[in-house]
Amino acid sequence: MMLRRRGALGGARQGRKALAVPLCALAVILGPTGAAHAGTGGLTPVDQKSPNVERSTDIYYLILGFSGLIMLLVTVPLLIFIVRYRGRGRSREVEGAQIRGNTRLELAWTALPVLILAVIAGFVFYKVPGITDLEAEASGDSRLEIKVDGRQFYWQYRYPNDVIAIDTLRVPLGQVVELEIGAPESDVNHSFWIPALGGKFDAIPGETTRTSFRADEVGTYEGQCAEFCGVQHAAMLQAVEVMPRGEFETWLANEAGAQRRGASELGERTYQGACAKCHGMAGEGLIGPPLAGNSLLQDRDALEMIVRNGQGAMPAVGEGWEDRQMDALFRHLRRNVAGGSGAEDGS
């Protein structure tokens, strides 16, 4: 009797041990997924702020739902089979019970994936055309066209009235914004990406990629270059600031006048975007040499030659700049980095 009880207890322990393995495996599978979902740690997209992103997100959630369903359809039967048909102490030399095929089951797991793929494909073909319909929503007068240049290691934007912005793009609330994305011929590939406003779009030297969005909520939405473009790729951040339309139009008009007069912050923003990421905010030096106190900053022509053409490991960050942008940078460098008084006329 005692031996029989010990045998029963041993079998129960063995059963619990066998059951613990699949349960631990299930916890490993579902644990990180639940944590990621709770903290939006990569499983779910950021909140959508443009209609074109909503359609992309709908596609994402459909595929995510089917993927989760398939994971359960595979994992749960697998765990059941591991427990139900475990060896139970049977010797390895003894062959287990043979289970014959099930025609209906085999037909089901062949037809079901085909059906799932058909549903996904139909939904995608229904949703994708609407992503680009934003351009059709707006007439030429109500559409704001902005040229975007990806450069090592900053983003430069040009508005229709020739206002230049660096890294931060300001746009009006509720208006369709069309972007023409490219890069200078001498530069490398970049990828424009503001997750809350749209997908990734390549900035390829010599080519133009177009996209559009319409921001439906005031705020600042951050992004980054999504394609490795060099040692300071991680510093190539960007942001879109959405403003009420009246406030935006006032800013754009005032900024245009200030940039023409040389009274804007264009020089400071150009330095922060194109120079400080390698040379330091105060010119103290980072991966590039220090600029503070360098006599070169007092010589506009010499500075312009290096900025426009590059030198050594430094890319041609100023390729294609207008003189007003070069003048603005020169004034900022003389006034704030070289320690000079600066010349308002850029001489």
Beta strands, then each sheet from edge to edge (+ up, - down):
strand 1: 144-151
strand 2: 154-158
strand 3: 164-166
strand 4: 168-172
strand 5: 177-182
strand 6: 190-192
strand 7: 201-203
strand 8: 209-213
strand 9: 219-224
strand 10: 237-243
sheet 1: 3+ 2- 1+ 5+ 8-
sheet 2: 4+ 10+ 9-
sheet 3: 6+ 7-
end
